[in-house]
Amino acid sequence: MTNAEGALSFAHKTVLAPMVRVGTLPMRLLALDYGADIVYCEELIDIKMAQCERVVNDVLGTVDFVAPDERVMFRTCSEEKGRVVFQMGTADPERALVVAKLVENDVAAVDVNMGCPKEYSTKGGMGSALLSDPDKIEAILSTLVKGISKPVTCKIRILPTLEDTVNLVKRIEKTGVAAIAVHGRMREERPRHPVHCDYIQAVAESVSIPVIANGGSSDMVKTFEDMEKFRAAAGASSVMLARAAMWNPSIFRQQGALSVEEVMEDYIRYAVRYDNNPFNTKYCLCQMLRDRVESPFGKRLHAAQTNEEICEVFGMTDFYNKTKAELEARKAALQTNGDQSEQPKLEDDVITMPVRFERRDYPPQITPKMYLLEWSRKEKLDQPVYETEQRTQDRAFQSTVIIDNKKYRSALWEKSKKFAEQAAAIVCLRTLGLPEGRIGEEHSGLVNKRKRDDRKCAALDDNDLCKIIIIMVKV
């Protein structure tokens, strides 16, 4: 798996290709179980990934890269750490490096997508759009190779002429990449078009690094043995499968493929175990069903909205209940023991905690900043001062609040300046053991002026109201 330096080797491997909506954690683990040597995640766009925070999920035993809206963009685990390649969509060297540095300690290699012909990739100058800009290709790959410690690869499509294709891969090789995956079709060609093995062979003969042949699923690779035939026909070092593996990932089994029904149940076990998005789970299962998706069974699957309902369709309710109970027990144990990652830490002269401001956790018109301001007035301190900075690569914000000559800051970056200031206020309030205004804390004694005035009005009895009316009449 690794060479003498400990880096992932791409020579003589069978590889799960990067596939949008397919290459999530359950599919990658399943492919590895069945015999794949290397697995690529689905293409993830650099702009979205640059906004993510790395979060250790102790309940699932995973590392999650979480977007500001709390979506998990990329989830990985120790079982695949030395064999998973992170593929990104990018058209910017600096932003690509930011993302690569974010994930490099949790993956085996980083790949740049230069072959996807779909509009969602090409409209931003990414994917196969890069094939028209060799200078940008060179800039991105050179920046990554020099900037991270893990191997860097790229996946391309062939160009209209063999000469142009060979010239491009020679230029790519000079950047220092560890391997090149070549989809043997041109940008405008689709799976119904035959794969150009002669182009892949010419590429393999022109460079000294491993070439990974891709594109044989539709017309060449139906069984495990076919992978070797495709590799030989393309003259490549390794083989990468997309559609054939999507339909039945047990194609990687040297002993022969399993039934689709058995494979789907194996997939569901990983999906439940790692809390996979149910719509992603359903999508992958429907790809395995293929033409049976319109059958009564397929329609029942398509109607399912949760992983629990999917398990009901497959008669796996007992498994679902047992697994969820185990995860809940683990979560409860962690809460009982206390999550040390949530404790305040002193970094230089700033007290930090990894917290976010969630607007839904607070009543209308109530915020942590209000609570902190009122507390400072009550203690006769200078009012809090907020210092905020913005990251250039993703325009995220981080704020530090200064009060009583002490500094407090959230370790997480927020999507707006206002949210960053609220997060800093939360860190200060939690460190001091003060209420922060969350729902349920309204009666803490620390409330903003509007809330106090509302309570005073609500507390007036009938005699008070009569006195007010009499005074108004006299006036």
C-alpha positions as CSV (number, residue, x, y, z in Angstrom):
1,M,0.0,0.0,0.0
2,T,2.8,2.4,0.9
3,N,6.2,3.0,-0.5
4,A,9.5,3.3,1.4
5,E,8.7,6.9,2.5
6,G,5.3,5.8,3.9
7,A,3.3,7.6,1.2
8,L,0.4,6.0,-0.6
9,S,1.5,4.2,-3.8
10,F,-0.7,4.2,-6.9
11,A,1.1,1.4,-8.8
12,H,-0.8,-1.9,-9.4
13,K,-4.0,-0.9,-7.6
14,T,-7.7,-1.3,-8.0
15,V,-9.4,2.0,-7.2
16,L,-12.9,3.3,-6.5
17,A,-13.4,6.4,-8.6
18,P,-14.7,9.7,-7.3
19,M,-18.5,9.8,-7.9
20,V,-20.8,12.7,-6.9
21,R,-23.4,11.5,-4.3
22,V,-21.9,8.0,-4.4
23,G,-18.4,8.3,-2.9
24,T,-19.5,9.0,0.6
25,L,-18.1,7.0,3.6
26,P,-20.4,4.0,3.5
27,M,-19.6,3.3,-0.2
28,R,-15.9,3.8,0.4
29,L,-15.7,1.4,3.3
30,L,-17.8,-1.1,1.5
31,A,-15.4,-1.0,-1.5
32,L,-12.4,-1.5,0.8
33,D,-14.1,-4.4,2.5
34,Y,-14.6,-6.1,-0.9
35,G,-11.0,-5.6,-2.0
36,A,-10.4,-2.1,-3.4
37,D,-6.9,-0.8,-2.7
38,I,-7.7,2.9,-2.8
39,V,-11.0,4.8,-2.6
40,Y,-11.7,8.4,-3.7
41,C,-14.3,10.6,-2.1
42,E,-16.8,12.4,-4.2
43,E,-15.7,15.8,-5.7
44,L,-16.0,18.5,-3.0
45,I,-15.8,22.1,-4.1
46,D,-13.0,24.2,-2.6
47,I,-15.1,27.2,-1.7
48,K,-17.5,25.1,0.4
49,M,-14.7,23.1,2.0
50,A,-12.7,26.2,2.9
51,Q,-15.6,27.3,5.2
52,C,-15.6,24.0,7.1
53,E,-14.4,23.3,10.6
54,R,-12.7,20.0,11.4
55,V,-14.7,18.3,14.2
56,V,-13.8,15.0,15.9
57,N,-17.1,13.0,16.3
58,D,-16.5,10.8,19.3
59,V,-19.9,9.2,19.1
60,L,-19.4,7.9,15.5
61,G,-15.6,7.6,15.7
62,T,-15.2,9.9,12.7
63,V,-13.6,13.1,11.7
64,D,-16.2,15.5,10.2
65,F,-15.7,18.6,8.2
66,V,-18.7,20.7,9.0
67,A,-20.0,23.7,7.0
68,P,-21.4,26.8,8.8
69,D,-24.9,25.5,8.2
70,E,-23.9,22.4,10.1
71,R,-24.0,20.1,7.1
72,V,-21.2,17.5,7.1
73,M,-19.4,18.0,3.8
74,F,-16.8,15.3,4.3
75,R,-16.8,12.4,6.9
76,T,-13.9,10.0,7.3
77,C,-12.7,7.4,9.8
78,S,-9.6,5.5,10.8
79,E,-10.6,2.4,8.8
80,E,-9.9,4.3,5.6
81,K,-7.3,6.8,6.6
82,G,-4.3,5.3,4.8
83,R,-6.3,4.6,1.6
84,V,-8.7,7.4,1.0
85,V,-8.0,10.2,-1.5
86,F,-9.7,13.5,-1.1
87,Q,-10.8,14.9,-4.4
88,M,-11.6,18.6,-4.7
89,G,-13.0,20.8,-7.4
90,T,-10.9,24.0,-7.7
91,A,-9.8,26.6,-10.1
92,D,-7.7,28.6,-7.6
93,P,-4.2,27.5,-6.4
94,E,-4.3,29.4,-3.1
95,R,-7.8,28.2,-2.2
96,A,-6.9,24.7,-3.2
97,L,-4.0,24.8,-0.8
98,V,-6.1,26.0,2.1
99,V,-8.5,23.0,1.6
100,A,-5.6,20.6,1.2
101,K,-4.0,21.7,4.4
102,L,-7.4,21.4,6.2
103,V,-7.7,17.7,5.3
104,E,-4.2,16.5,4.8
105,N,-3.8,14.9,8.2
106,D,-6.9,12.8,7.7
107,V,-6.4,11.5,4.2
108,A,-3.8,9.5,2.3
109,A,-3.6,11.9,-0.8
110,V,-5.3,14.9,-2.4
111,D,-6.6,14.8,-6.0
112,V,-7.7,17.6,-8.3
113,N,-10.7,17.0,-10.5
114,M,-9.8,18.0,-14.1
115,G,-12.1,15.6,-15.9
116,C,-15.7,16.2,-14.9
117,P,-17.7,17.6,-17.9
118,K,-20.8,18.5,-15.9
119,E,-21.9,22.1,-15.7
120,Y,-21.9,22.3,-11.9
121,S,-18.1,21.7,-12.1
122,T,-17.1,23.5,-15.3
123,K,-19.1,26.7,-14.8
124,G,-16.7,27.8,-12.1
125,G,-13.7,27.0,-14.3
126,M,-13.2,23.6,-12.6
127,G,-13.3,20.0,-13.8
128,S,-12.7,19.5,-17.5
129,A,-12.7,23.3,-18.0
130,L,-9.2,23.2,-16.6
131,L,-8.1,21.2,-19.6
132,S,-8.2,24.4,-21.7
133,D,-5.9,26.2,-19.3
134,P,-2.6,24.3,-18.8
135,D,-1.0,27.2,-17.0
136,K,-3.6,27.1,-14.3
137,I,-3.3,23.3,-14.1
138,E,0.4,23.7,-13.5
139,A,-0.1,26.5,-10.9
140,I,-2.6,24.5,-8.9
141,L,-0.7,21.2,-8.9
142,S,2.7,22.8,-8.2
143,T,1.2,24.8,-5.3
144,L,-0.3,21.6,-3.8
145,V,2.8,19.5,-4.3
146,K,5.0,22.1,-2.6
147,G,2.5,23.0,0.1
148,I,1.4,19.7,1.7
149,S,3.1,16.5,2.9
150,K,0.7,14.0,1.2
151,P,0.9,12.8,-2.4
152,V,-1.0,14.9,-5.0
153,T,-2.7,13.5,-8.0
154,C,-5.1,14.6,-10.7
155,K,-7.8,13.0,-12.8
156,I,-8.2,14.2,-16.4
157,R,-10.1,13.4,-19.6
158,I,-8.3,13.0,-23.0
159,L,-8.0,15.9,-25.4
160,P,-9.2,15.9,-29.0
161,T,-5.8,14.9,-30.3
162,L,-3.3,12.3,-29.0
163,E,-0.5,14.8,-29.3
164,D,-2.2,17.4,-27.2
165,T,-3.1,14.8,-24.6
166,V,0.5,13.5,-24.3
167,N,1.9,17.0,-24.1
168,L,-0.5,17.9,-21.3
169,V,0.4,14.9,-19.2
170,K,4.1,15.5,-19.6
171,R,3.6,19.0,-18.3
172,I,1.5,17.6,-15.4
173,E,4.2,15.1,-14.5
174,K,6.8,17.9,-14.1
175,T,4.7,19.4,-11.3
176,G,5.6,16.5,-9.1
177,V,2.3,14.7,-8.9
178,A,2.4,11.1,-7.7
179,A,0.0,9.7,-10.3
180,I,-2.5,10.6,-13.1
181,A,-5.9,9.1,-13.5
182,V,-7.0,9.2,-17.2
183,H,-10.7,8.8,-18.2
184,G,-10.4,7.6,-21.7
185,R,-13.1,9.8,-23.2
186,M,-13.1,13.3,-24.5
187,R,-14.9,16.1,-22.7
188,E,-18.0,15.9,-24.9
189,E,-18.2,12.1,-24.9
190,R,-20.5,10.1,-22.5
191,P,-20.5,6.5,-21.3
192,R,-22.3,5.3,-24.4
193,H,-19.1,6.2,-26.4
194,P,-16.3,3.6,-26.4
195,V,-13.3,4.2,-24.2
196,H,-10.1,5.2,-26.0
197,C,-7.6,2.7,-24.6
198,D,-5.0,3.7,-27.2
199,Y,-4.9,7.2,-25.7
200,I,-4.5,5.9,-22.2
201,Q,-1.7,3.6,-23.4
202,A,0.1,6.5,-25.1
203,V,-0.1,8.5,-21.9
204,A,1.3,5.6,-19.8
205,E,4.2,5.2,-22.2
206,S,5.0,8.9,-22.1
207,V,5.4,9.4,-18.3
208,S,7.2,7.6,-15.6
209,I,4.6,8.0,-12.8
210,P,1.7,5.5,-12.4
211,V,-1.3,6.0,-14.8
212,I,-4.7,4.9,-13.6
213,A,-7.0,3.8,-16.4
214,N,-10.7,4.9,-16.0
215,G,-13.7,4.7,-18.2
216,G,-14.1,0.9,-18.9
217,S,-17.2,0.2,-16.8
218,S,-19.8,0.4,-19.6
219,D,-18.2,-1.7,-22.3
220,M,-15.2,-3.6,-20.8
221,V,-15.4,-4.3,-17.1
222,K,-18.2,-6.6,-15.9
223,T,-16.2,-8.9,-13.5
224,F,-13.1,-8.8,-11.3
225,E,-11.1,-10.5,-14.1
226,D,-12.2,-7.8,-16.6
227,M,-10.3,-5.2,-14.6
228,E,-7.0,-6.9,-15.5
229,K,-8.0,-7.1,-19.1
230,F,-8.9,-3.4,-19.1
231,R,-5.6,-2.5,-17.5
232,A,-3.6,-4.5,-20.0
233,A,-5.6,-3.1,-23.0
234,A,-4.9,0.5,-21.7
235,G,-1.2,-0.3,-20.8
236,A,-1.8,1.4,-17.4
237,S,-0.4,0.7,-14.0
238,S,-3.8,0.6,-12.2
239,V,-7.5,0.5,-12.8
240,M,-10.2,2.9,-11.5
241,L,-13.9,1.9,-11.6
242,A,-16.9,4.2,-11.3
243,R,-20.2,2.9,-12.7
244,A,-19.4,-0.8,-12.4
245,A,-18.6,-0.3,-8.7
246,M,-21.6,2.0,-8.2
247,W,-23.9,-0.8,-9.5
248,N,-22.2,-3.5,-7.4
249,P,-19.1,-2.6,-5.3
250,S,-18.4,-6.3,-4.7
251,I,-16.9,-6.3,-8.2
252,F,-13.6,-5.7,-6.3
253,R,-13.9,-9.2,-4.7
254,Q,-11.3,-11.6,-6.2
255,Q,-13.6,-14.5,-5.2
256,G,-16.4,-13.1,-7.4
257,A,-19.2,-10.6,-7.0
258,L,-22.0,-11.0,-4.4
259,S,-25.7,-10.6,-5.1
260,V,-26.9,-7.0,-5.2
261,E,-29.3,-7.8,-2.4
262,E,-26.5,-8.9,-0.1
263,V,-24.4,-5.8,-1.1
264,M,-27.3,-3.4,-0.4
265,E,-27.7,-4.9,3.1
266,D,-23.9,-4.5,3.8
267,Y,-24.2,-0.9,2.5
268,I,-27.1,-0.1,4.9
269,R,-25.1,-1.4,7.9
270,Y,-22.4,1.2,7.2
271,A,-25.0,3.9,6.4
272,V,-26.7,3.4,9.8
273,R,-23.5,2.9,11.7
274,Y,-22.1,6.2,10.4
275,D,-25.3,8.1,10.4
276,N,-25.3,8.7,6.7
277,N,-27.7,11.2,5.2
278,P,-30.8,9.2,4.4
279,F,-31.3,10.7,1.0
280,N,-27.7,9.8,0.1
281,T,-28.3,6.3,1.4
282,K,-31.4,6.0,-0.8
283,Y,-29.7,7.4,-3.8
284,C,-26.9,4.8,-3.7
285,L,-29.3,1.9,-3.1
286,C,-31.4,3.0,-6.1
287,Q,-28.2,3.0,-8.3
288,M,-27.7,-0.6,-7.2
289,L,-31.3,-1.6,-8.0
290,R,-30.9,-0.1,-11.5
291,D,-33.9,-1.2,-13.7
292,R,-35.7,-2.6,-10.7
293,V,-36.1,0.8,-9.2
294,E,-39.6,0.9,-10.7
295,S,-40.6,-2.4,-9.2
296,P,-42.9,-2.5,-6.1
297,F,-39.8,-3.0,-3.9
298,G,-38.0,-0.1,-5.6
299,K,-41.0,2.1,-5.1
300,R,-41.1,1.3,-1.4
301,L,-37.5,2.2,-1.1
302,H,-38.0,5.4,-3.0
303,A,-40.8,6.4,-0.6
304,A,-38.6,6.0,2.4
305,Q,-37.5,9.3,4.0
306,T,-35.2,8.2,6.8
307,N,-32.6,5.5,7.4
308,E,-35.0,3.8,9.8
309,E,-37.7,3.6,7.1
310,I,-35.1,2.3,4.6
311,C,-34.2,-0.5,7.2
312,E,-37.9,-1.3,7.4
313,V,-38.0,-1.9,3.6
314,F,-35.1,-4.3,3.9
315,G,-36.4,-6.1,7.0
316,M,-33.5,-4.7,9.1
317,T,-35.4,-2.9,11.8
318,D,-33.8,-4.9,14.6
319,F,-30.4,-4.0,13.3
320,Y,-31.4,-0.3,13.1
321,N,-32.7,-0.2,16.7
322,K,-29.7,-2.1,18.1
323,T,-27.2,0.2,16.3
324,K,-29.0,3.4,17.3
325,A,-29.2,2.2,20.9
326,E,-25.5,1.6,20.9
327,L,-24.8,5.1,19.5
328,E,-27.1,6.7,22.1
329,A,-25.4,4.8,24.9
330,R,-22.0,6.0,23.6
331,K,-23.3,9.6,23.4
332,A,-24.7,9.4,27.0
333,A,-21.4,8.0,28.3
334,L,-19.4,10.8,26.7
335,Q,-21.8,13.4,28.2
336,T,-21.4,11.8,31.6
337,N,-17.7,11.9,31.4
338,G,-17.7,15.4,30.2
339,D,-16.4,16.6,26.8
340,Q,-13.0,18.1,27.5
341,S,-13.0,19.7,24.1
342,E,-15.8,22.1,25.3
343,Q,-13.7,23.4,28.2
344,P,-12.1,26.8,28.0
345,K,-8.4,26.8,26.9
346,L,-5.9,29.6,27.2
347,E,-4.1,30.3,23.9
348,D,-1.5,33.0,24.3
349,D,-3.5,35.6,26.2
350,V,-6.9,34.6,24.8
351,I,-9.4,32.2,26.4
352,T,-11.0,30.1,23.7
353,M,-13.8,27.5,23.3
354,P,-15.2,25.8,20.2
355,V,-18.7,27.2,20.2
356,R,-21.1,28.6,17.6
357,F,-24.0,31.0,17.9
358,E,-27.3,29.3,17.0
359,R,-30.0,31.9,16.6
360,R,-32.7,29.3,17.2
361,D,-31.4,28.6,20.7
362,Y,-32.4,32.1,21.9
363,P,-35.7,33.8,22.4
364,P,-36.6,36.8,20.1
365,Q,-34.8,40.0,21.1
366,I,-32.4,38.1,23.4
367,T,-28.7,37.5,22.6
368,P,-25.5,36.6,24.5
369,K,-24.1,40.1,23.7
370,M,-27.1,41.7,25.6
371,Y,-26.5,39.5,28.6
372,L,-22.8,40.3,28.6
373,L,-23.4,44.0,28.3
374,E,-25.9,44.0,31.2
375,W,-23.6,42.0,33.4
376,S,-20.7,44.4,32.7
377,R,-23.0,47.3,33.8
378,K,-24.1,45.5,36.9
379,E,-20.5,44.9,37.8
380,K,-19.6,48.6,36.9
381,L,-17.1,47.5,34.3
382,D,-16.3,49.1,31.0
383,Q,-18.6,47.8,28.3
384,P,-17.3,44.9,26.2
385,V,-15.1,45.7,23.2
386,Y,-15.2,43.4,20.1
387,E,-12.3,43.0,17.7
388,T,-13.2,41.0,14.5
389,E,-11.1,39.7,11.7
390,Q,-12.1,38.1,8.3
391,R,-10.4,35.3,6.5
392,T,-9.7,36.1,2.9
393,Q,-10.1,32.6,1.5
394,D,-13.7,32.0,2.6
395,R,-14.7,35.4,4.0
396,A,-15.5,33.8,7.4
397,F,-15.3,35.9,10.6
398,Q,-13.8,35.4,14.1
399,S,-14.3,37.9,16.9
400,T,-12.5,38.5,20.2
401,V,-14.3,40.2,23.1
402,I,-12.3,42.2,25.6
403,I,-13.8,42.8,29.1
404,D,-12.2,43.4,32.5
405,N,-8.8,43.3,30.7
406,K,-9.4,39.7,29.6
407,K,-9.9,38.3,26.1
408,Y,-12.4,35.7,24.9
409,R,-12.8,34.1,21.5
410,S,-14.5,31.1,19.9
411,A,-12.1,28.7,18.2
412,L,-14.7,28.4,15.3
413,W,-15.2,30.8,12.5
414,E,-18.6,32.2,11.7
415,K,-20.4,33.2,8.5
416,S,-21.0,36.8,9.6
417,K,-19.5,39.5,11.8
418,K,-22.6,39.5,14.0
419,F,-22.5,35.8,14.6
420,A,-18.8,35.9,15.4
421,E,-19.3,38.6,18.1
422,Q,-22.2,36.6,19.6
423,A,-19.9,33.5,19.7
424,A,-17.2,35.4,21.5
425,A,-19.8,36.6,24.0
426,I,-20.9,33.0,24.6
427,V,-17.3,32.0,25.4
428,C,-17.0,34.8,27.9
429,L,-20.3,34.1,29.6
430,R,-19.7,30.3,29.8
431,T,-16.1,30.8,31.2
432,L,-17.5,33.1,33.9
433,G,-20.4,30.7,34.6
434,L,-23.0,33.2,33.7
435,P,-26.3,32.7,31.8
436,E,-26.2,33.6,28.2
437,G,-29.9,34.0,27.4
438,R,-30.7,30.6,25.9
439,I,-34.3,29.5,25.9
440,G,-35.0,28.4,29.5
441,E,-32.7,31.0,31.0
442,E,-35.0,34.0,30.7
443,H,-35.6,34.1,34.5
444,S,-31.9,34.2,35.4
445,G,-31.9,37.8,36.6
446,L,-29.7,38.9,33.8
447,V,-32.1,40.2,31.1
448,N,-32.0,43.1,28.7
449,K,-33.9,46.3,29.4
450,R,-36.7,45.5,27.0
451,K,-37.3,42.2,28.7
452,R,-37.3,44.0,32.2
453,D,-39.8,46.5,31.0
454,D,-42.1,43.8,29.6
455,R,-42.0,42.0,32.9
456,K,-42.8,45.2,34.8
457,C,-45.8,45.8,32.6
458,A,-46.9,42.2,33.1
459,A,-46.5,42.5,36.9
460,L,-48.9,45.5,37.3
461,D,-52.0,44.6,39.2
462,D,-55.5,46.1,38.8
463,N,-54.8,48.8,41.5
464,D,-51.6,49.9,39.7
465,L,-53.6,50.2,36.4
466,C,-56.3,52.2,38.1
467,K,-53.7,54.6,39.5
468,I,-52.2,55.1,36.1
469,I,-55.6,55.7,34.5
470,I,-56.4,58.3,37.2
471,I,-53.1,60.1,36.7
472,M,-53.7,60.2,32.9
473,V,-57.2,61.6,33.4
474,K,-55.9,64.4,35.7
475,V,-53.3,65.3,33.2
